[in-house]
């Protein structure tokens, strides 16, 4: 159950960040890019939900992790690894999304770097 809560929480935080980006950076091209990333976040959430729900057969074995029950499960290590890779990739895309817009702002370079650092705190 924790995998579902973690995946949902991460996805909704990403949605809120993307909604924030859409509000502060108006523009048709940027809005299209945000929509594409939102679709990728939905696809990720659906994929991990189905993947984690279907890794053990029958479904009730997902909640019993004793050694004799694990034999009914697929490769959970690979599943967690792929989930982490896609999680990181989505985070990096969301981090990079506003960077061209921030760099084009008319302000001193030092201030731009500070602003990029503040937006980068979301990666942590």
N, CA, C and O atoms as a DFTB+ gen file, in Angstrom:
496 C
 N C O
     1  1       0.820      -1.194       0.000
     2  2       0.000       0.000       0.000
     3  2       0.869       1.266       0.000
     4  3       0.478       2.295      -0.551
     5  1       2.042       1.178       0.619
     6  2       2.919       2.348       0.694
     7  2       3.359       2.796      -0.692
     8  3       3.512       3.995      -0.924
     9  1       3.566       1.869      -1.616
    10  2       3.970       2.218      -2.970
    11  2       2.913       3.075      -3.646
    12  3       3.245       3.993      -4.397
    13  1       1.638       2.781      -3.386
    14  2       0.552       3.552      -3.991
    15  2       0.504       4.965      -3.405
    16  3       0.319       5.940      -4.134
    17  1       0.670       5.068      -2.094
    18  2       0.653       6.379      -1.440
    19  2       1.839       7.217      -1.905
    20  3       1.688       8.404      -2.195
    21  1       3.015       6.602      -1.976
    22  2       4.210       7.321      -2.414
    23  2       4.080       7.769      -3.866
    24  3       4.398       8.915      -4.184
    25  1       3.630       6.908      -4.731
    26  2       3.471       7.258      -6.144
    27  2       2.430       8.348      -6.358
    28  3       2.625       9.259      -7.162
    29  1       1.328       8.245      -5.636
    30  2       0.278       9.264      -5.745
    31  2       0.761      10.603      -5.200
    32  3       0.538      11.644      -5.818
    33  1       1.418      10.577      -4.053
    34  2       1.904      11.822      -3.448
    35  2       2.909      12.514      -4.366
    36  3       2.825      13.722      -4.584
    37  1       3.862      11.744      -4.904
    38  2       4.842      12.327      -5.832
    39  2       4.159      12.925      -7.054
    40  3       4.514      14.017      -7.499
    41  1       3.184      12.212      -7.592
    42  2       2.507      12.693      -8.797
    43  2       1.724      13.970      -8.520
    44  3       1.745      14.890      -9.337
    45  1       1.041      14.045      -7.394
    46  2       0.262      15.250      -7.096
    47  2       1.156      16.444      -6.766
    48  3       0.792      17.584      -7.053
    49  1       2.306      16.198      -6.175
    50  2       3.266      17.293      -5.967
    51  2       3.756      17.789      -7.321
    52  3       3.882      18.996      -7.530
    53  1       4.032      16.876      -8.238
    54  2       4.457      17.278      -9.586
    55  2       3.364      18.091     -10.283
    56  3       3.650      19.094     -10.936
    57  1       2.110      17.651     -10.138
    58  2       1.007      18.404     -10.737
    59  2       0.931      19.822     -10.182
    60  3       0.689      20.769     -10.930
    61  1       1.135      19.971      -8.886
    62  2       1.061      21.309      -8.297
    63  2       2.219      22.186      -8.784
    64  3       2.027      23.378      -9.027
    65  1       3.407      21.616      -8.927
    66  2       4.545      22.377      -9.451
    67  2       4.284      22.792     -10.893
    68  3       4.562      23.929     -11.274
    69  1       3.754      21.878     -11.692
    70  2       3.458      22.207     -13.086
    71  2       2.352      23.252     -13.200
    72  3       2.408      24.112     -14.080
    73  1       1.356      23.193     -12.332
    74  2       0.304      24.219     -12.332
    75  2       0.885      25.579     -11.950
    76  3       0.488      26.607     -12.498
    77  1       1.819      25.578     -11.015
    78  2       2.495      26.818     -10.632
    79  2       3.282      27.378     -11.814
    80  3       3.217      28.574     -12.096
    81  1       4.023      26.515     -12.503
    82  2       4.786      26.952     -13.672
    83  2       3.861      27.550     -14.732
    84  3       4.181      28.573     -15.336
    85  1       2.722      26.912     -14.951
    86  2       1.787      27.385     -15.978
    87  2       1.267      28.780     -15.642
    88  3       1.028      29.588     -16.540
    89  1       1.091      29.064     -14.356
    90  2       0.588      30.375     -13.954
    91  2       1.644      31.469     -14.078
    92  3       1.332      32.577     -14.513
    93  1       2.870      31.181     -13.710
    94  2       3.865      32.257     -13.705
    95  2       4.592      32.412     -15.041
    96  3       5.241      33.433     -15.270
    97  1       4.495      31.425     -15.920
    98  2       5.115      31.514     -17.240
    99  2       4.045      31.344     -18.310
   100  3       3.884      30.250     -18.851
   101  1       3.315      32.405     -18.621
   102  2       2.293      32.267     -19.664
   103  2       2.956      32.128     -21.031
   104  3       4.059      32.622     -21.262
   105  1       2.282      31.470     -21.892
   106  2       2.813      31.283     -23.246
   107  2       2.308      29.969     -23.801
   108  3       2.243      28.966     -23.090
   109  1       1.954      29.980     -25.065
   110  2       1.363      28.792     -25.682
   111  2       2.355      27.625     -25.741
   112  3       1.999      26.497     -25.400
   113  1       3.590      27.884     -26.170
   114  2       4.569      26.799     -26.284
   115  2       4.901      26.190     -24.923
   116  3       5.020      24.972     -24.787
   117  1       5.048      27.053     -23.922
   118  2       5.349      26.550     -22.581
   119  2       4.172      25.764     -22.028
   120  3       4.357      24.741     -21.368
   121  1       2.953      26.243     -22.299
   122  2       1.755      25.542     -21.838
   123  2       1.653      24.151     -22.471
   124  3       1.257      23.191     -21.810
   125  1       2.011      24.050     -23.746
   126  2       2.003      22.745     -24.423
   127  2       3.047      21.823     -23.784
   128  3       2.787      20.639     -23.572
   129  1       4.218      22.366     -23.483
   130  2       5.266      21.560     -22.841
   131  2       4.809      21.075     -21.469
   132  3       5.052      19.925     -21.103
   133  1       4.148      21.947     -20.712
   134  2       3.637      21.551     -19.393
   135  2       2.593      20.457     -19.539
   136  3       2.587      19.504     -18.760
   137  1       1.714      20.579     -20.520
   138  2       0.685      19.558     -20.748
   139  2       1.321      18.213     -21.090
   140  3       0.862      17.176     -20.612
   141  1       2.362      18.217     -21.902
   142  2       3.047      16.965     -22.255
   143  2       3.660      16.326     -21.010
   144  3       3.582      15.110     -20.836
   145  1       4.267      17.132     -20.148
   146  2       4.855      16.588     -18.918
   147  2       3.753      16.081     -17.991
   148  3       3.934      15.061     -17.325
   149  1       2.617      16.774     -17.937
   150  2       1.494      16.299     -17.116
   151  2       0.995      14.943     -17.622
   152  3       0.668      14.069     -16.819
   153  1       0.933      14.765     -18.921
   154  2       0.520      13.474     -19.484
   155  2       1.531      12.392     -19.097
   156  3       1.149      11.262     -18.791
   157  1       2.815      12.739     -19.113
   158  2       3.844      11.776     -18.702
   159  2       3.694      11.417     -17.223
   160  3       3.913      10.266     -16.845
   161  1       3.330      12.374     -16.393
   162  2       3.131      12.103     -14.964
   163  2       1.935      11.172     -14.764
   164  3       1.995      10.249     -13.953
   165  1       0.851      11.413     -15.503
   166  2      -0.315      10.524     -15.413
   167  2       0.054       9.119     -15.883
   168  3      -0.336       8.133     -15.258
   169  1       0.798       9.026     -16.973
   170  2       1.215       7.712     -17.486
   171  2       2.086       6.991     -16.464
   172  3       1.940       5.785     -16.262
   173  1       2.987       7.724     -15.822
   174  2       3.838       7.138     -14.784
   175  2       2.985       6.617     -13.634
   176  3       3.189       5.498     -13.165
   177  1       2.027       7.427     -13.179
   178  2       1.178       7.011     -12.054
   179  2       0.366       5.770     -12.400
   180  3       0.263       4.852     -11.586
   181  1      -0.204       5.731     -13.581
   182  2      -0.985       4.565     -14.003
   183  2      -0.072       3.338     -14.117
   184  3      -0.440       2.246     -13.684
   185  1       1.106       3.520     -14.695
   186  2       2.032       2.392     -14.893
   187  2       2.494       1.807     -13.565
   188  3       2.508       0.587     -13.406
   189  1       2.875       2.656     -12.604
   190  2       3.349       2.085     -11.344
   191  2       2.203       1.490     -10.538
   192  3       2.404       0.515      -9.815
   193  1       1.020       2.051     -10.647
   194  2      -0.130       1.482      -9.937
   195  2      -0.434       0.085     -10.467
   196  3      -0.609      -0.853      -9.689
   197  1      -0.496      -0.049     -11.774
   198  2      -0.763      -1.367     -12.365
   199  2       0.398      -2.311     -12.087
   200  3       0.190      -3.474     -11.740
   201  1       1.626      -1.808     -12.241
   202  2       2.793      -2.657     -12.022
   203  2       2.891      -3.193     -10.612
   204  3       3.122      -4.384     -10.402
   205  1       2.715      -2.307      -9.645
   206  2       2.811      -2.762      -8.260
   207  2       1.622      -3.616      -7.843
   208  3       1.760      -4.482      -6.979
   209  1       0.465      -3.388      -8.439
   210  2      -0.703      -4.207      -8.103
   211  2      -0.629      -5.585      -8.746
   212  3      -1.223      -6.538      -8.240
   213  1       0.098      -5.700      -9.858
   214  2       0.128      -6.962     -10.592
   215  2       1.423      -7.742     -10.410
   216  3       1.595      -8.785     -11.041
   217  1       2.338      -7.269      -9.569
   218  2       3.640      -7.932      -9.440
   219  2       3.520      -9.296      -8.761
   220  3       4.288     -10.207      -9.068
   221  1       2.573      -9.443      -7.850
   222  2       2.367     -10.727      -7.165
   223  2       0.999     -11.281      -7.520
   224  3       0.016     -10.545      -7.613
   225  1       0.954     -12.591      -7.717
   226  2      -0.312     -13.245      -8.035
   227  2      -0.610     -14.321      -7.001
   228  3       0.283     -15.118      -6.712
   229  1      -1.778     -14.395      -6.437
   230  2      -2.893     -13.458      -6.533
   231  2      -2.581     -12.138      -5.810
   232  3      -1.560     -12.011      -5.134
   233  1      -3.470     -11.177      -5.966
   234  2      -3.256      -9.817      -5.469
   235  2      -2.958      -9.784      -3.970
   236  3      -2.175      -8.945      -3.525
   237  1      -3.554     -10.663      -3.195
   238  2      -3.364     -10.659      -1.737
   239  2      -1.910     -10.936      -1.344
   240  3      -1.495     -10.582      -0.240
   241  1      -1.144     -11.553      -2.217
   242  2       0.256     -11.844      -1.914
   243  2       1.122     -10.580      -1.918
   244  3       2.257     -10.624      -1.444
   245  1       0.625      -9.473      -2.431
   246  2       1.349      -8.208      -2.390
   247  2       1.567      -7.735      -0.954
   248  3       2.495      -6.972      -0.686
   249  1       0.731      -8.176      -0.046
   250  2       0.785      -7.702       1.331
   251  2       1.427      -8.701       2.283
   252  3       1.577      -8.412       3.470
   253  1       1.805      -9.867       1.783
   254  2       2.462     -10.888       2.593
   255  2       3.857     -11.112       2.019
   256  3       4.009     -11.748       0.976
   257  1       4.868     -10.591       2.697
   258  2       6.227     -10.635       2.151
   259  2       7.110     -11.669       2.833
   260  3       8.332     -11.523       2.843
   261  1       6.526     -12.690       3.393
   262  2       7.338     -13.748       3.987
   263  2       8.066     -14.491       2.861
   264  3       7.601     -14.502       1.721
   265  1       9.208     -15.111       3.182
   266  2      10.019     -15.751       2.127
   267  2       9.264     -16.793       1.300
   268  3       9.515     -16.920       0.102
   269  1       8.356     -17.529       1.909
   270  2       7.641     -18.547       1.134
   271  2       6.592     -17.947       0.199
   272  3       6.143     -18.621      -0.729
   273  1       6.194     -16.698       0.424
   274  2       5.212     -16.042      -0.428
   275  2       5.860     -15.277      -1.583
   276  3       5.220     -15.044      -2.608
   277  1       7.124     -14.887      -1.423
   278  2       7.804     -14.086      -2.440
   279  2       7.964     -14.852      -3.746
   280  3       8.114     -14.242      -4.805
   281  1       7.933     -16.174      -3.686
   282  2       8.082     -16.964      -4.901
   283  2       6.935     -16.738      -5.885
   284  3       7.055     -17.094      -7.057
   285  1       5.843     -16.162      -5.434
   286  2       4.698     -15.891      -6.298
   287  2       4.769     -14.493      -6.920
   288  3       3.835     -14.053      -7.589
   289  1       5.865     -13.822      -6.696
   290  2       6.001     -12.445      -7.180
   291  2       7.021     -12.374      -8.307
   292  3       7.903     -13.223      -8.433
   293  1       6.870     -11.325      -9.131
   294  2       7.834     -11.062     -10.196
   295  2       9.076     -10.410      -9.615
   296  3       9.273     -10.403      -8.400
   297  1       9.894      -9.874     -10.466
   298  2      11.145      -9.255     -10.059
   299  2      10.863      -7.872      -9.450
   300  3      10.773      -6.873     -10.164
   301  1      10.729      -7.837      -8.132
   302  2      10.403      -6.583      -7.457
   303  2      11.582      -5.617      -7.461
   304  3      11.383      -4.403      -7.491
   305  1      12.787      -6.130      -7.433
   306  2      13.968      -5.268      -7.480
   307  2      13.971      -4.464      -8.781
   308  3      14.182      -3.251      -8.761
   309  1      13.742      -5.126      -9.897
   310  2      13.704      -4.453     -11.192
   311  2      12.572      -3.433     -11.239
   312  3      12.727      -2.347     -11.799
   313  1      11.452      -3.783     -10.658
   314  2      10.322      -2.867     -10.659
   315  2      10.634      -1.596      -9.863
   316  3      10.334      -0.492     -10.317
   317  1      11.228      -1.747      -8.693
   318  2      11.592      -0.576      -7.899
   319  2      12.678       0.244      -8.594
   320  3      12.658       1.473      -8.541
   321  1      13.617      -0.427      -9.240
   322  2      14.671       0.272      -9.964
   323  2      14.098       1.094     -11.119
   324  3      14.447       2.263     -11.278
   325  1      13.224       0.492     -11.921
   326  2      12.613       1.217     -13.032
   327  2      11.748       2.369     -12.538
   328  3      11.727       3.439     -13.146
   329  1      11.042       2.153     -11.447
   330  2      10.228       3.223     -10.868
   331  2      11.104       4.396     -10.435
   332  3      10.758       5.554     -10.665
   333  1      12.231       4.092      -9.814
   334  2      13.145       5.146      -9.369
   335  2      13.755       5.889     -10.560
   336  3      13.916       7.109     -10.511
   337  1      14.092       5.166     -11.621
   338  2      14.671       5.799     -12.809
   339  2      13.669       6.764     -13.444
   340  3      14.016       7.900     -13.766
   341  1      12.424       6.307     -13.624
   342  2      11.415       7.184     -14.219
   343  2      11.067       8.344     -13.288
   344  3      10.790       9.452     -13.746
   345  1      11.083       8.086     -11.990
   346  2      10.854       9.139     -11.006
   347  2      11.904      10.233     -11.156
   348  3      11.568      11.417     -11.209
   349  1      13.160       9.847     -11.223
   350  2      14.246      10.802     -11.367
   351  2      14.165      11.536     -12.704
   352  3      14.393      12.744     -12.767
   353  1      13.843      10.810     -13.768
   354  2      13.734      11.436     -15.089
   355  2      12.638      12.498     -15.104
   356  3      12.835      13.587     -15.644
   357  1      11.493      12.186     -14.518
   358  2      10.416      13.177     -14.455
   359  2      10.837      14.394     -13.639
   360  3      10.544      15.528     -14.017
   361  1      11.517      14.164     -12.531
   362  2      11.979      15.288     -11.711
   363  2      12.947      16.176     -12.481
   364  3      12.862      17.402     -12.403
   365  1      13.864      15.570     -13.222
   366  2      14.824      16.356     -14.001
   367  2      14.148      17.143     -15.122
   368  3      14.529      18.280     -15.399
   369  1      13.155      16.548     -15.761
   370  2      12.417      17.251     -16.815
   371  2      11.659      18.435     -16.221
   372  3      11.653      19.524     -16.795
   373  1      11.026      18.222     -15.078
   374  2      10.282      19.312     -14.435
   375  2      11.237      20.409     -13.984
   376  3      10.901      21.591     -14.058
   377  1      12.421      20.032     -13.519
   378  2      13.426      21.025     -13.127
   379  2      13.893      21.834     -14.332
   380  3      14.051      23.051     -14.239
   381  1      14.110      21.168     -15.452
   382  2      14.652      21.835     -16.634
   383  2      13.610      22.645     -17.400
   384  3      13.964      23.526     -18.183
   385  1      12.363      22.362     -17.187
   386  2      11.295      23.007     -17.954
   387  2      11.332      24.537     -17.903
   388  3      11.263      25.163     -18.961
   389  1      11.436      25.169     -16.739
   390  2      11.401      26.636     -16.733
   391  2      12.766      27.300     -16.933
   392  3      12.839      28.527     -17.001
   393  1      13.832      26.532     -17.028
   394  2      15.171      27.131     -17.081
   395  2      15.383      28.083     -18.267
   396  3      15.944      29.160     -18.063
   397  1      14.967      27.746     -19.488
   398  2      15.144      28.716     -20.577
   399  2      14.394      30.027     -20.327
   400  3      14.883      31.107     -20.659
   401  1      13.208      29.919     -19.740
   402  2      12.424      31.130     -19.454
   403  2      13.121      31.960     -18.367
   404  3      13.146      33.188     -18.444
   405  1      13.676      31.299     -17.375
   406  2      14.359      32.025     -16.306
   407  2      15.626      32.697     -16.825
   408  3      15.948      33.815     -16.422
   409  1      16.337      32.025     -17.708
   410  2      17.595      32.572     -18.203
   411  2      17.366      33.787     -19.105
   412  3      18.247      34.636     -19.240
   413  1      16.171      33.871     -19.727
   414  2      15.868      35.001     -20.601
   415  2      15.360      36.232     -19.850
   416  3      15.143      37.278     -20.463
   417  1      15.169      36.125     -18.544
   418  2      14.712      37.280     -17.778
   419  2      15.748      38.390     -17.835
   420  3      16.951      38.134     -17.895
   421  1      15.269      39.613     -17.816
   422  2      16.172      40.753     -17.891
   423  2      16.559      41.185     -16.485
   424  3      15.938      42.065     -15.888
   425  1      17.596      40.545     -15.978
   426  2      18.140      40.878     -14.664
   427  2      19.599      40.458     -14.639
   428  3      20.079      39.784     -15.551
   429  1      20.292      40.857     -13.598
   430  2      21.709      40.523     -13.481
   431  2      21.895      39.011     -13.416
   432  3      21.040      38.288     -12.904
   433  1      23.022      38.548     -13.942
   434  2      23.320      37.116     -13.993
   435  2      23.328      36.507     -12.599
   436  3      22.864      35.384     -12.401
   437  1      23.848      37.241     -11.648
   438  2      23.896      36.730     -10.270
   439  2      22.495      36.453      -9.735
   440  3      22.264      35.453      -9.056
   441  1      21.576      37.343     -10.047
   442  2      20.190      37.165      -9.609
   443  2      19.530      35.992     -10.337
   444  3      18.756      35.243      -9.741
   445  1      19.840      35.837     -11.622
   446  2      19.301      34.712     -12.388
   447  2      19.754      33.388     -11.786
   448  3      18.961      32.459     -11.635
   449  1      21.027      33.313     -11.447
   450  2      21.562      32.081     -10.857
   451  2      20.893      31.806      -9.513
   452  3      20.595      30.656      -9.194
   453  1      20.659      32.840      -8.735
   454  2      19.954      32.673      -7.450
   455  2      18.542      32.157      -7.677
   456  3      18.076      31.272      -6.959
   457  1      17.866      32.707      -8.668
   458  2      16.508      32.281      -8.970
   459  2      16.490      30.835      -9.462
   460  3      15.609      30.065      -9.080
   461  1      17.445      30.462     -10.299
   462  2      17.536      29.080     -10.772
   463  2      17.817      28.145      -9.596
   464  3      17.278      27.039      -9.548
   465  1      18.642      28.570      -8.660
   466  2      18.910      27.769      -7.475
   467  2      17.639      27.564      -6.657
   468  3      17.388      26.463      -6.169
   469  1      16.837      28.615      -6.504
   470  2      15.593      28.506      -5.740
   471  2      14.638      27.529      -6.428
   472  3      14.016      26.700      -5.763
   473  1      14.516      27.621      -7.759
   474  2      13.670      26.668      -8.469
   475  2      14.249      25.256      -8.371
   476  3      13.503      24.277      -8.355
   477  1      15.555      25.154      -8.307
   478  2      16.209      23.852      -8.196
   479  2      16.033      23.163      -6.861
   480  3      16.268      21.960      -6.748
   481  1      15.622      23.908      -5.848
   482  2      15.387      23.289      -4.554
   483  2      14.307      22.218      -4.613
   484  3      14.254      21.332      -3.760
   485  1      13.447      22.304      -5.622
   486  2      12.414      21.282      -5.807
   487  2      13.002      19.911      -6.094
   488  3      12.341      18.899      -5.859
   489  1      14.222      19.857      -6.594
   490  2      14.853      18.562      -6.853
   491  2      15.162      17.807      -5.564
   492  3      15.179      16.577      -5.537
   493  1      15.403      18.559      -4.507
   494  2      15.727      17.908      -3.246
   495  2      14.538      17.180      -2.697
   496  3      14.626      16.569      -1.632
